[in-house]
Amino acid sequence: MGMKKLAILTLAALGFATLMLYMLVGHNRPATRPAAENVPKALVFSGKLDIRTMDDLRVGGRRILLCGVGFTRPRALEPIVREQARQAHQGRQVDCVQVGGGTPCDGRMGASFDGAVAVQCRTAQGTDLAQEFSEQGYMCGLPAQSGDIYRNC
């Protein structure tokens, strides 16, 4: 077999192998959506704040968990803190976005926990409710969830 025939045979084999690889890998594969489209959209909702306990906050009847803050004070102080928080914030209109929708906690905590929706809520003036709660001492910042943006106790 001459060199010319061997070169032609090699090129034909490479072409055939390339065609087979294309058919096996890319051509007949079903189209899939990009990963970003497979992620569920974050909830966005509004309503009046209802402070039942410092661990049971609700907005528009939906149980929420303010991302980045939590009630970490001694349990004996909860009734006092709850009453102060109610006097200052009960019934305020707030707009909330679930974790994953552009909150300080995105990528650091889940979008829900124990039946509550993890959210960042803002007042009509644009003030972050968790920021107010941490500055006023009702709740403490949780750096593992939101970094150091909220005041620690």
PEDAMO-V558983 format. One record per residue. N is the residue number from 1. SS is DSSP state (H for helix, E for strand, C for the rest). BURIAL is 1 if it has 16 or more other ideal C-beta (glycine too) atoms within 10 Angstrom, else 0. Layout:
BEGIN
((N;SS;BURIAL) (N;SS;BURIAL))
END
This chain:
BEGIN
((1;C;0) (2;C;0) (3;H;0) (4;H;0) (5;H;0) (6;H;0) (7;H;0) (8;H;0) (9;H;0) (10;H;0) (11;H;0) (12;H;0) (13;H;0) (14;H;0) (15;H;0) (16;H;0) (17;H;0) (18;H;0) (19;H;0) (20;H;0) (21;H;0) (22;H;0) (23;H;0) (24;H;0) (25;H;0) (26;H;0) (27;H;0) (28;C;0) (29;C;0) (30;C;0) (31;C;0) (32;C;0) (33;C;0) (34;C;0) (35;H;0) (36;H;0) (37;H;0) (38;H;0) (39;C;0) (40;C;0) (41;C;0) (42;C;1) (43;C;1) (44;E;0) (45;E;1) (46;E;0) (47;E;1) (48;E;0) (49;E;1) (50;E;1) (51;E;1) (52;E;0) (53;E;0) (54;C;1) (55;C;0) (56;E;0) (57;E;1) (58;E;0) (59;E;1) (60;C;0) (61;C;0) (62;E;0) (63;E;1) (64;E;1) (65;E;1) (66;E;1) (67;C;1) (68;C;1) (69;E;1) (70;E;1) (71;C;1) (72;C;0) (73;C;1) (74;C;0) (75;H;0) (76;H;0) (77;H;0) (78;H;0) (79;H;0) (80;H;0) (81;H;1) (82;H;1) (83;H;0) (84;H;0) (85;H;1) (86;H;0) (87;H;0) (88;H;0) (89;H;1) (90;C;0) (91;C;0) (92;C;1) (93;E;0) (94;E;1) (95;E;1) (96;E;1) (97;E;1) (98;E;1) (99;C;1) (100;C;1) (101;C;0) (102;C;0) (103;C;1) (104;C;1) (105;C;1) (106;C;1) (107;C;0) (108;C;1) (109;C;1) (110;C;0) (111;C;1) (112;E;1) (113;E;0) (114;C;0) (115;C;0) (116;E;1) (117;E;1) (118;E;1) (119;E;1) (120;E;1) (121;E;1) (122;E;1) (123;E;0) (124;C;0) (125;C;0) (126;C;0) (127;C;0) (128;E;1) (129;H;1) (130;H;1) (131;H;1) (132;H;1) (133;H;1) (134;H;1) (135;H;0) (136;C;0) (137;C;0) (138;C;1) (139;C;1) (140;E;1) (141;E;1) (142;C;1) (143;H;0) (144;H;0) (145;H;1) (146;H;1) (147;C;0) (148;C;0) (149;C;1) (150;C;1) (151;C;1) (152;C;0) (153;C;0))
END
